[in-house]
């Protein structure tokens, strides 16, 4: 896995290191600051473990500042 990481085969910006040496991983990454490595103790609370890995997105279909839905926007299939 470390060889693949060193060759640029990592397609994510976040890694949850459950086991292994964080220094070896940092060396394989070449000190890339764009990749976050989470190497702390694993908790039994899934909600806590996933907080750093979930992205929240909010979509609004109102097209008016007072919150009145626009008919054209309301017809979009999301």
HTML snippet that shows the backbone in 3Dmol.js (N, CA, C, O; Angstrom):
<script src="https://3Dmol.org/build/3Dmol-min.js"></script>
<div id="view" style="width:600px;height:400px;position:relative"></div>
<script>
const pdb = `
ATOM      1  N   UNK A   1       0.819  -1.180   0.000  1.00  0.00           N
ATOM      2  CA  UNK A   1       0.000   0.000   0.000  1.00  0.00           C
ATOM      3  C   UNK A   1       0.864   1.244   0.000  1.00  0.00           C
ATOM      4  O   UNK A   1       0.570   2.207  -0.708  1.00  0.00           O
ATOM      5  N   UNK A   2       1.915   1.232   0.780  1.00  0.00           N
ATOM      6  CA  UNK A   2       2.803   2.393   0.840  1.00  0.00           C
ATOM      7  C   UNK A   2       3.478   2.647  -0.507  1.00  0.00           C
ATOM      8  O   UNK A   2       3.700   3.798  -0.884  1.00  0.00           O
ATOM      9  N   UNK A   3       3.803   1.577  -1.232  1.00  0.00           N
ATOM     10  CA  UNK A   3       4.398   1.741  -2.572  1.00  0.00           C
ATOM     11  C   UNK A   3       3.400   2.411  -3.511  1.00  0.00           C
ATOM     12  O   UNK A   3       3.773   3.284  -4.295  1.00  0.00           O
ATOM     13  N   UNK A   4       2.146   2.009  -3.434  1.00  0.00           N
ATOM     14  CA  UNK A   4       1.112   2.619  -4.275  1.00  0.00           C
ATOM     15  C   UNK A   4       0.902   4.084  -3.909  1.00  0.00           C
ATOM     16  O   UNK A   4       0.718   4.925  -4.789  1.00  0.00           O
ATOM     17  N   UNK A   5       0.930   4.389  -2.623  1.00  0.00           N
ATOM     18  CA  UNK A   5       0.799   5.777  -2.172  1.00  0.00           C
ATOM     19  C   UNK A   5       1.966   6.607  -2.694  1.00  0.00           C
ATOM     20  O   UNK A   5       1.771   7.717  -3.189  1.00  0.00           O
ATOM     21  N   UNK A   6       3.173   6.070  -2.582  1.00  0.00           N
ATOM     22  CA  UNK A   6       4.367   6.789  -3.033  1.00  0.00           C
ATOM     23  C   UNK A   6       4.343   7.027  -4.540  1.00  0.00           C
ATOM     24  O   UNK A   6       4.916   8.005  -5.021  1.00  0.00           O
ATOM     25  N   UNK A   7       3.687   6.142  -5.287  1.00  0.00           N
ATOM     26  CA  UNK A   7       3.609   6.280  -6.742  1.00  0.00           C
ATOM     27  C   UNK A   7       2.481   7.213  -7.167  1.00  0.00           C
ATOM     28  O   UNK A   7       2.241   7.394  -8.360  1.00  0.00           O
ATOM     29  N   UNK A   8       1.786   7.807  -6.193  1.00  0.00           N
ATOM     30  CA  UNK A   8       0.700   8.738  -6.515  1.00  0.00           C
ATOM     31  C   UNK A   8      -0.637   8.053  -6.704  1.00  0.00           C
ATOM     32  O   UNK A   8      -1.540   8.617  -7.322  1.00  0.00           O
ATOM     33  N   UNK A   9      -0.779   6.845  -6.182  1.00  0.00           N
ATOM     34  CA  UNK A   9      -2.009   6.092  -6.363  1.00  0.00           C
ATOM     35  C   UNK A   9      -3.080   6.350  -5.325  1.00  0.00           C
ATOM     36  O   UNK A   9      -4.017   5.561  -5.201  1.00  0.00           O
ATOM     37  N   UNK A  10      -2.967   7.419  -4.586  1.00  0.00           N
ATOM     38  CA  UNK A  10      -3.966   7.749  -3.574  1.00  0.00           C
ATOM     39  C   UNK A  10      -4.930   8.762  -4.160  1.00  0.00           C
ATOM     40  O   UNK A  10      -4.525   9.857  -4.549  1.00  0.00           O
ATOM     41  N   UNK A  11      -6.210   8.400  -4.224  1.00  0.00           N
ATOM     42  CA  UNK A  11      -7.206   9.260  -4.877  1.00  0.00           C
ATOM     43  C   UNK A  11      -8.112   9.963  -3.877  1.00  0.00           C
ATOM     44  O   UNK A  11      -9.285  10.203  -4.164  1.00  0.00           O
ATOM     45  N   UNK A  12      -7.583  10.290  -2.717  1.00  0.00           N
ATOM     46  CA  UNK A  12      -8.385  10.954  -1.698  1.00  0.00           C
ATOM     47  C   UNK A  12      -7.543  11.997  -0.984  1.00  0.00           C
ATOM     48  O   UNK A  12      -6.316  11.994  -1.087  1.00  0.00           O
ATOM     49  N   UNK A  13      -8.193  12.872  -0.276  1.00  0.00           N
ATOM     50  CA  UNK A  13      -7.486  13.890   0.473  1.00  0.00           C
ATOM     51  C   UNK A  13      -7.446  13.601   1.957  1.00  0.00           C
ATOM     52  O   UNK A  13      -6.892  14.377   2.735  1.00  0.00           O
ATOM     53  N   UNK A  14      -8.050  12.453   2.361  1.00  0.00           N
ATOM     54  CA  UNK A  14      -8.103  12.097   3.777  1.00  0.00           C
ATOM     55  C   UNK A  14      -7.857  10.605   3.940  1.00  0.00           C
ATOM     56  O   UNK A  14      -8.404   9.789   3.198  1.00  0.00           O
ATOM     57  N   UNK A  15      -7.034  10.261   4.913  1.00  0.00           N
ATOM     58  CA  UNK A  15      -6.722   8.865   5.185  1.00  0.00           C
ATOM     59  C   UNK A  15      -6.960   8.597   6.662  1.00  0.00           C
ATOM     60  O   UNK A  15      -6.493   9.346   7.520  1.00  0.00           O
ATOM     61  N   UNK A  16      -7.685   7.528   6.953  1.00  0.00           N
ATOM     62  CA  UNK A  16      -7.877   7.088   8.349  1.00  0.00           C
ATOM     63  C   UNK A  16      -6.934   5.918   8.564  1.00  0.00           C
ATOM     64  O   UNK A  16      -7.192   4.813   8.089  1.00  0.00           O
ATOM     65  N   UNK A  17      -5.850   6.156   9.274  1.00  0.00           N
ATOM     66  CA  UNK A  17      -4.835   5.143   9.530  1.00  0.00           C
ATOM     67  C   UNK A  17      -5.210   4.384  10.789  1.00  0.00           C
ATOM     68  O   UNK A  17      -5.081   4.903  11.898  1.00  0.00           O
ATOM     69  N   UNK A  18      -5.671   3.163  10.617  1.00  0.00           N
ATOM     70  CA  UNK A  18      -6.109   2.358  11.751  1.00  0.00           C
ATOM     71  C   UNK A  18      -4.929   1.595  12.343  1.00  0.00           C
ATOM     72  O   UNK A  18      -4.829   1.437  13.559  1.00  0.00           O
ATOM     73  N   UNK A  19      -4.061   1.135  11.496  1.00  0.00           N
ATOM     74  CA  UNK A  19      -2.883   0.408  11.941  1.00  0.00           C
ATOM     75  C   UNK A  19      -1.730   0.788  11.023  1.00  0.00           C
ATOM     76  O   UNK A  19      -1.949   1.118   9.857  1.00  0.00           O
ATOM     77  N   UNK A  20      -0.561   0.748  11.513  1.00  0.00           N
ATOM     78  CA  UNK A  20       0.580   1.091  10.681  1.00  0.00           C
ATOM     79  C   UNK A  20       1.344   2.263  11.258  1.00  0.00           C
ATOM     80  O   UNK A  20       0.960   2.840  12.275  1.00  0.00           O
ATOM     81  N   UNK A  21       2.411   2.597  10.602  1.00  0.00           N
ATOM     82  CA  UNK A  21       3.299   3.652  11.075  1.00  0.00           C
ATOM     83  C   UNK A  21       3.006   4.951  10.340  1.00  0.00           C
ATOM     84  O   UNK A  21       3.137   5.018   9.118  1.00  0.00           O
ATOM     85  N   UNK A  22       2.616   5.970  11.068  1.00  0.00           N
ATOM     86  CA  UNK A  22       2.266   7.249  10.447  1.00  0.00           C
ATOM     87  C   UNK A  22       3.472   7.920   9.819  1.00  0.00           C
ATOM     88  O   UNK A  22       3.327   8.657   8.844  1.00  0.00           O
ATOM     89  N   UNK A  23       4.656   7.682  10.356  1.00  0.00           N
ATOM     90  CA  UNK A  23       5.857   8.285   9.775  1.00  0.00           C
ATOM     91  C   UNK A  23       6.175   7.670   8.420  1.00  0.00           C
ATOM     92  O   UNK A  23       6.591   8.376   7.501  1.00  0.00           O
ATOM     93  N   UNK A  24       5.983   6.354   8.286  1.00  0.00           N
ATOM     94  CA  UNK A  24       6.188   5.708   6.987  1.00  0.00           C
ATOM     95  C   UNK A  24       5.185   6.219   5.967  1.00  0.00           C
ATOM     96  O   UNK A  24       5.524   6.414   4.800  1.00  0.00           O
ATOM     97  N   UNK A  25       3.954   6.436   6.404  1.00  0.00           N
ATOM     98  CA  UNK A  25       2.941   6.973   5.502  1.00  0.00           C
ATOM     99  C   UNK A  25       3.292   8.403   5.096  1.00  0.00           C
ATOM    100  O   UNK A  25       3.138   8.769   3.931  1.00  0.00           O
ATOM    101  N   UNK A  26       3.757   9.207   6.038  1.00  0.00           N
ATOM    102  CA  UNK A  26       4.140  10.586   5.726  1.00  0.00           C
ATOM    103  C   UNK A  26       5.290  10.613   4.727  1.00  0.00           C
ATOM    104  O   UNK A  26       5.315  11.456   3.830  1.00  0.00           O
ATOM    105  N   UNK A  27       6.235   9.700   4.877  1.00  0.00           N
ATOM    106  CA  UNK A  27       7.339   9.610   3.919  1.00  0.00           C
ATOM    107  C   UNK A  27       6.838   9.189   2.549  1.00  0.00           C
ATOM    108  O   UNK A  27       7.283   9.729   1.536  1.00  0.00           O
ATOM    109  N   UNK A  28       5.913   8.225   2.501  1.00  0.00           N
ATOM    110  CA  UNK A  28       5.360   7.773   1.226  1.00  0.00           C
ATOM    111  C   UNK A  28       4.577   8.890   0.540  1.00  0.00           C
ATOM    112  O   UNK A  28       4.556   8.979  -0.687  1.00  0.00           O
ATOM    113  N   UNK A  29       3.942   9.732   1.333  1.00  0.00           N
ATOM    114  CA  UNK A  29       3.199  10.862   0.778  1.00  0.00           C
ATOM    115  C   UNK A  29       4.120  12.002   0.359  1.00  0.00           C
ATOM    116  O   UNK A  29       3.684  12.939  -0.310  1.00  0.00           O
ATOM    117  N   UNK A  30       5.357  11.929   0.740  1.00  0.00           N
ATOM    118  CA  UNK A  30       6.299  12.975   0.395  1.00  0.00           C
ATOM    119  C   UNK A  30       6.030  14.287   1.108  1.00  0.00           C
ATOM    120  O   UNK A  30       6.403  15.357   0.626  1.00  0.00           O
ATOM    121  N   UNK A  31       5.376  14.197   2.268  1.00  0.00           N
ATOM    122  CA  UNK A  31       5.070  15.410   3.022  1.00  0.00           C
ATOM    123  C   UNK A  31       3.998  16.272   2.381  1.00  0.00           C
ATOM    124  O   UNK A  31       3.936  17.474   2.639  1.00  0.00           O
ATOM    125  N   UNK A  32       3.156  15.679   1.550  1.00  0.00           N
ATOM    126  CA  UNK A  32       2.099  16.412   0.844  1.00  0.00           C
ATOM    127  C   UNK A  32       1.110  17.015   1.847  1.00  0.00           C
ATOM    128  O   UNK A  32       0.432  16.268   2.553  1.00  0.00           O
ATOM    129  N   UNK A  33       1.011  18.333   1.927  1.00  0.00           N
ATOM    130  CA  UNK A  33       0.098  18.956   2.892  1.00  0.00           C
ATOM    131  C   UNK A  33      -1.371  18.891   2.462  1.00  0.00           C
ATOM    132  O   UNK A  33      -2.255  19.247   3.242  1.00  0.00           O
ATOM    133  N   UNK A  34      -1.640  18.445   1.244  1.00  0.00           N
ATOM    134  CA  UNK A  34      -3.015  18.359   0.766  1.00  0.00           C
ATOM    135  C   UNK A  34      -3.723  17.084   1.219  1.00  0.00           C
ATOM    136  O   UNK A  34      -4.921  16.930   0.984  1.00  0.00           O
ATOM    137  N   UNK A  35      -3.005  16.174   1.860  1.00  0.00           N
ATOM    138  CA  UNK A  35      -3.601  14.922   2.315  1.00  0.00           C
ATOM    139  C   UNK A  35      -3.551  14.883   3.836  1.00  0.00           C
ATOM    140  O   UNK A  35      -2.478  14.928   4.437  1.00  0.00           O
ATOM    141  N   UNK A  36      -4.723  14.799   4.447  1.00  0.00           N
ATOM    142  CA  UNK A  36      -4.840  14.751   5.906  1.00  0.00           C
ATOM    143  C   UNK A  36      -4.789  13.296   6.363  1.00  0.00           C
ATOM    144  O   UNK A  36      -5.484  12.441   5.813  1.00  0.00           O
ATOM    145  N   UNK A  37      -3.973  13.024   7.358  1.00  0.00           N
ATOM    146  CA  UNK A  37      -3.850  11.675   7.912  1.00  0.00           C
ATOM    147  C   UNK A  37      -4.404  11.699   9.327  1.00  0.00           C
ATOM    148  O   UNK A  37      -3.909  12.423  10.190  1.00  0.00           O
ATOM    149  N   UNK A  38      -5.432  10.903   9.553  1.00  0.00           N
ATOM    150  CA  UNK A  38      -6.045  10.774  10.873  1.00  0.00           C
ATOM    151  C   UNK A  38      -5.526   9.472  11.478  1.00  0.00           C
ATOM    152  O   UNK A  38      -5.907   8.387  11.040  1.00  0.00           O
ATOM    153  N   UNK A  39      -4.662   9.577  12.477  1.00  0.00           N
ATOM    154  CA  UNK A  39      -4.018   8.384  13.022  1.00  0.00           C
ATOM    155  C   UNK A  39      -4.280   8.197  14.515  1.00  0.00           C
ATOM    156  O   UNK A  39      -3.575   7.434  15.176  1.00  0.00           O
ATOM    157  N   UNK A  40      -5.265   8.874  15.037  1.00  0.00           N
ATOM    158  CA  UNK A  40      -5.571   8.744  16.464  1.00  0.00           C
ATOM    159  C   UNK A  40      -6.212   7.407  16.788  1.00  0.00           C
ATOM    160  O   UNK A  40      -6.488   6.592  15.907  1.00  0.00           O
ATOM    161  N   UNK A  41      -6.437   7.211  18.061  1.00  0.00           N
ATOM    162  CA  UNK A  41      -7.079   5.976  18.521  1.00  0.00           C
ATOM    163  C   UNK A  41      -8.453   5.821  17.893  1.00  0.00           C
ATOM    164  O   UNK A  41      -9.184   6.799  17.734  1.00  0.00           O
ATOM    165  N   UNK A  42      -8.798   4.610  17.541  1.00  0.00           N
ATOM    166  CA  UNK A  42     -10.118   4.322  16.985  1.00  0.00           C
ATOM    167  C   UNK A  42     -11.124   4.318  18.129  1.00  0.00           C
ATOM    168  O   UNK A  42     -10.881   3.737  19.187  1.00  0.00           O
ATOM    169  N   UNK A  43     -12.255   4.973  17.899  1.00  0.00           N
ATOM    170  CA  UNK A  43     -13.305   4.985  18.913  1.00  0.00           C
ATOM    171  C   UNK A  43     -14.412   4.023  18.513  1.00  0.00           C
ATOM    172  O   UNK A  43     -14.506   3.630  17.351  1.00  0.00           O
ATOM    173  N   UNK A  44     -15.233   3.650  19.454  1.00  0.00           N
ATOM    174  CA  UNK A  44     -16.343   2.754  19.151  1.00  0.00           C
ATOM    175  C   UNK A  44     -17.569   3.517  18.663  1.00  0.00           C
ATOM    176  O   UNK A  44     -18.578   2.910  18.306  1.00  0.00           O
ATOM    177  N   UNK A  45     -17.484   4.841  18.646  1.00  0.00           N
ATOM    178  CA  UNK A  45     -18.606   5.676  18.199  1.00  0.00           C
ATOM    179  C   UNK A  45     -18.424   6.011  16.718  1.00  0.00           C
ATOM    180  O   UNK A  45     -17.570   6.822  16.358  1.00  0.00           O
ATOM    181  N   UNK A  46     -19.225   5.388  15.876  1.00  0.00           N
ATOM    182  CA  UNK A  46     -19.136   5.613  14.442  1.00  0.00           C
ATOM    183  C   UNK A  46     -19.358   7.060  14.043  1.00  0.00           C
ATOM    184  O   UNK A  46     -18.724   7.551  13.109  1.00  0.00           O
ATOM    185  N   UNK A  47     -20.244   7.740  14.734  1.00  0.00           N
ATOM    186  CA  UNK A  47     -20.510   9.147  14.409  1.00  0.00           C
ATOM    187  C   UNK A  47     -19.267  10.006  14.601  1.00  0.00           C
ATOM    188  O   UNK A  47     -19.026  10.943  13.840  1.00  0.00           O
ATOM    189  N   UNK A  48     -18.488   9.685  15.612  1.00  0.00           N
ATOM    190  CA  UNK A  48     -17.267  10.454  15.862  1.00  0.00           C
ATOM    191  C   UNK A  48     -16.216  10.118  14.805  1.00  0.00           C
ATOM    192  O   UNK A  48     -15.531  11.009  14.303  1.00  0.00           O
ATOM    193  N   UNK A  49     -16.091   8.842  14.468  1.00  0.00           N
ATOM    194  CA  UNK A  49     -15.108   8.412  13.479  1.00  0.00           C
ATOM    195  C   UNK A  49     -15.381   9.036  12.111  1.00  0.00           C
ATOM    196  O   UNK A  49     -14.444   9.401  11.400  1.00  0.00           O
ATOM    197  N   UNK A  50     -16.634   9.157  11.744  1.00  0.00           N
ATOM    198  CA  UNK A  50     -16.977   9.628  10.400  1.00  0.00           C
ATOM    199  C   UNK A  50     -17.037  11.142  10.254  1.00  0.00           C
ATOM    200  O   UNK A  50     -17.162  11.641   9.136  1.00  0.00           O
ATOM    201  N   UNK A  51     -16.950  11.878  11.345  1.00  0.00           N
ATOM    202  CA  UNK A  51     -17.099  13.341  11.258  1.00  0.00           C
ATOM    203  C   UNK A  51     -16.137  13.984  10.267  1.00  0.00           C
ATOM    204  O   UNK A  51     -16.519  14.914   9.556  1.00  0.00           O
ATOM    205  N   UNK A  52     -14.922  13.517  10.209  1.00  0.00           N
ATOM    206  CA  UNK A  52     -13.928  14.122   9.322  1.00  0.00           C
ATOM    207  C   UNK A  52     -14.070  13.657   7.870  1.00  0.00           C
ATOM    208  O   UNK A  52     -13.428  14.214   6.979  1.00  0.00           O
ATOM    209  N   UNK A  53     -14.902  12.643   7.625  1.00  0.00           N
ATOM    210  CA  UNK A  53     -14.966  12.065   6.299  1.00  0.00           C
ATOM    211  C   UNK A  53     -16.270  12.345   5.557  1.00  0.00           C
ATOM    212  O   UNK A  53     -16.354  12.106   4.353  1.00  0.00           O
ATOM    213  N   UNK A  54     -17.268  12.839   6.240  1.00  0.00           N
ATOM    214  CA  UNK A  54     -18.535  13.153   5.590  1.00  0.00           C
ATOM    215  C   UNK A  54     -18.553  14.610   5.163  1.00  0.00           C
ATOM    216  O   UNK A  54     -18.086  15.493   5.882  1.00  0.00           O
ATOM    217  N   UNK A  55     -19.097  14.844   3.988  1.00  0.00           N
ATOM    218  CA  UNK A  55     -19.254  16.222   3.518  1.00  0.00           C
ATOM    219  C   UNK A  55     -20.738  16.548   3.493  1.00  0.00           C
ATOM    220  O   UNK A  55     -21.540  15.811   2.920  1.00  0.00           O
ATOM    221  N   UNK A  56     -21.083  17.636   4.107  1.00  0.00           N
ATOM    222  CA  UNK A  56     -22.468  18.063   4.148  1.00  0.00           C
ATOM    223  C   UNK A  56     -22.688  19.071   3.034  1.00  0.00           C
ATOM    224  O   UNK A  56     -21.871  19.964   2.811  1.00  0.00           O
ATOM    225  N   UNK A  57     -23.804  18.913   2.341  1.00  0.00           N
ATOM    226  CA  UNK A  57     -24.130  19.834   1.261  1.00  0.00           C
ATOM    227  C   UNK A  57     -25.582  20.267   1.413  1.00  0.00           C
ATOM    228  O   UNK A  57     -26.468  19.445   1.650  1.00  0.00           O
ATOM    229  N   UNK A  58     -25.806  21.534   1.276  1.00  0.00           N
ATOM    230  CA  UNK A  58     -27.149  22.079   1.383  1.00  0.00           C
ATOM    231  C   UNK A  58     -27.554  22.602   0.009  1.00  0.00           C
ATOM    232  O   UNK A  58     -26.797  23.315  -0.650  1.00  0.00           O
ATOM    233  N   UNK A  59     -28.758  22.235  -0.406  1.00  0.00           N
ATOM    234  CA  UNK A  59     -29.277  22.695  -1.691  1.00  0.00           C
ATOM    235  C   UNK A  59     -30.578  23.437  -1.437  1.00  0.00           C
ATOM    236  O   UNK A  59     -31.465  22.934  -0.748  1.00  0.00           O
ATOM    237  N   UNK A  60     -30.685  24.605  -1.983  1.00  0.00           N
ATOM    238  CA  UNK A  60     -31.886  25.402  -1.826  1.00  0.00           C
ATOM    239  C   UNK A  60     -32.535  25.586  -3.186  1.00  0.00           C
ATOM    240  O   UNK A  60     -31.853  25.862  -4.173  1.00  0.00           O
ATOM    241  N   UNK A  61     -33.866  25.431  -3.240  1.00  0.00           N
ATOM    242  CA  UNK A  61     -34.537  25.600  -4.533  1.00  0.00           C
ATOM    243  C   UNK A  61     -35.322  26.901  -4.595  1.00  0.00           C
ATOM    244  O   UNK A  61     -36.123  27.093  -5.510  1.00  0.00           O
ATOM    245  N   UNK A  62     -35.109  27.777  -3.659  1.00  0.00           N
ATOM    246  CA  UNK A  62     -35.779  29.068  -3.747  1.00  0.00           C
ATOM    247  C   UNK A  62     -34.927  30.009  -4.581  1.00  0.00           C
ATOM    248  O   UNK A  62     -33.698  29.994  -4.503  1.00  0.00           O
ATOM    249  N   UNK A  63     -35.584  30.807  -5.360  1.00  0.00           N
ATOM    250  CA  UNK A  63     -34.878  31.739  -6.233  1.00  0.00           C
ATOM    251  C   UNK A  63     -35.194  33.181  -5.872  1.00  0.00           C
ATOM    252  O   UNK A  63     -34.958  34.096  -6.662  1.00  0.00           O
ATOM    253  N   UNK A  64     -35.722  33.375  -4.688  1.00  0.00           N
ATOM    254  CA  UNK A  64     -36.106  34.719  -4.274  1.00  0.00           C
ATOM    255  C   UNK A  64     -35.623  34.944  -2.857  1.00  0.00           C
ATOM    256  O   UNK A  64     -35.617  34.012  -2.053  1.00  0.00           O
ATOM    257  N   UNK A  65     -35.231  36.124  -2.545  1.00  0.00           N
ATOM    258  CA  UNK A  65     -34.647  36.382  -1.227  1.00  0.00           C
ATOM    259  C   UNK A  65     -35.638  36.236  -0.083  1.00  0.00           C
ATOM    260  O   UNK A  65     -35.219  36.088   1.065  1.00  0.00           O
ATOM    261  N   UNK A  66     -36.954  36.274  -0.359  1.00  0.00           N
ATOM    262  CA  UNK A  66     -37.941  36.110   0.703  1.00  0.00           C
ATOM    263  C   UNK A  66     -38.356  34.658   0.879  1.00  0.00           C
ATOM    264  O   UNK A  66     -39.209  34.357   1.714  1.00  0.00           O
ATOM    265  N   UNK A  67     -37.755  33.738   0.091  1.00  0.00           N
ATOM    266  CA  UNK A  67     -38.055  32.316   0.250  1.00  0.00           C
ATOM    267  C   UNK A  67     -39.206  31.810  -0.587  1.00  0.00           C
ATOM    268  O   UNK A  67     -39.606  30.656  -0.434  1.00  0.00           O
ATOM    269  N   UNK A  68     -39.750  32.627  -1.461  1.00  0.00           N
ATOM    270  CA  UNK A  68     -40.831  32.174  -2.319  1.00  0.00           C
ATOM    271  C   UNK A  68     -40.246  31.302  -3.432  1.00  0.00           C
ATOM    272  O   UNK A  68     -39.377  31.760  -4.174  1.00  0.00           O
ATOM    273  N   UNK A  69     -40.711  30.046  -3.563  1.00  0.00           N
ATOM    274  CA  UNK A  69     -40.157  29.181  -4.605  1.00  0.00           C
ATOM    275  C   UNK A  69     -40.469  29.713  -6.005  1.00  0.00           C
ATOM    276  O   UNK A  69     -41.576  30.178  -6.276  1.00  0.00           O
ATOM    277  N   UNK A  70     -39.510  29.639  -6.851  1.00  0.00           N
ATOM    278  CA  UNK A  70     -39.667  30.013  -8.249  1.00  0.00           C
ATOM    279  C   UNK A  70     -40.219  28.795  -8.999  1.00  0.00           C
ATOM    280  O   UNK A  70     -39.732  27.681  -8.807  1.00  0.00           O
ATOM    281  N   UNK A  71     -41.229  28.998  -9.848  1.00  0.00           N
ATOM    282  CA  UNK A  71     -41.853  27.864 -10.559  1.00  0.00           C
ATOM    283  C   UNK A  71     -40.857  27.139 -11.430  1.00  0.00           C
ATOM    284  O   UNK A  71     -40.885  25.909 -11.488  1.00  0.00           O
ATOM    285  N   UNK A  72     -39.989  27.840 -12.102  1.00  0.00           N
ATOM    286  CA  UNK A  72     -39.007  27.195 -12.978  1.00  0.00           C
ATOM    287  C   UNK A  72     -38.022  26.347 -12.185  1.00  0.00           C
ATOM    288  O   UNK A  72     -37.643  25.256 -12.610  1.00  0.00           O
ATOM    289  N   UNK A  73     -37.618  26.853 -11.044  1.00  0.00           N
ATOM    290  CA  UNK A  73     -36.680  26.114 -10.206  1.00  0.00           C
ATOM    291  C   UNK A  73     -37.383  24.920  -9.551  1.00  0.00           C
ATOM    292  O   UNK A  73     -36.783  23.854  -9.406  1.00  0.00           O
ATOM    293  N   UNK A  74     -38.627  25.088  -9.162  1.00  0.00           N
ATOM    294  CA  UNK A  74     -39.377  24.010  -8.509  1.00  0.00           C
ATOM    295  C   UNK A  74     -39.607  22.835  -9.445  1.00  0.00           C
ATOM    296  O   UNK A  74     -39.834  21.724  -8.966  1.00  0.00           O
ATOM    297  N   UNK A  75     -39.558  23.030 -10.758  1.00  0.00           N
ATOM    298  CA  UNK A  75     -39.775  21.946 -11.723  1.00  0.00           C
ATOM    299  C   UNK A  75     -38.512  21.125 -11.983  1.00  0.00           C
ATOM    300  O   UNK A  75     -38.571  20.110 -12.677  1.00  0.00           O
ATOM    301  N   UNK A  76     -37.382  21.546 -11.442  1.00  0.00           N
ATOM    302  CA  UNK A  76     -36.155  20.800 -11.640  1.00  0.00           C
ATOM    303  C   UNK A  76     -36.210  19.473 -10.922  1.00  0.00           C
ATOM    304  O   UNK A  76     -36.713  19.389  -9.801  1.00  0.00           O
ATOM    305  N   UNK A  77     -35.701  18.444 -11.553  1.00  0.00           N
ATOM    306  CA  UNK A  77     -35.629  17.106 -10.940  1.00  0.00           C
ATOM    307  C   UNK A  77     -34.252  16.939 -10.333  1.00  0.00           C
ATOM    308  O   UNK A  77     -33.267  16.770 -11.052  1.00  0.00           O
ATOM    309  N   UNK A  78     -34.180  16.985  -9.006  1.00  0.00           N
ATOM    310  CA  UNK A  78     -32.899  16.860  -8.301  1.00  0.00           C
ATOM    311  C   UNK A  78     -32.673  15.449  -7.849  1.00  0.00           C
ATOM    312  O   UNK A  78     -31.646  15.153  -7.238  1.00  0.00           O
TER     313      UNK A  78
END
`;
const viewer = $3Dmol.createViewer("view");
viewer.addModel(pdb, "pdb");
viewer.setStyle({}, {cartoon: {color: "spectrum"}});
viewer.zoomTo();
viewer.render();
</script>
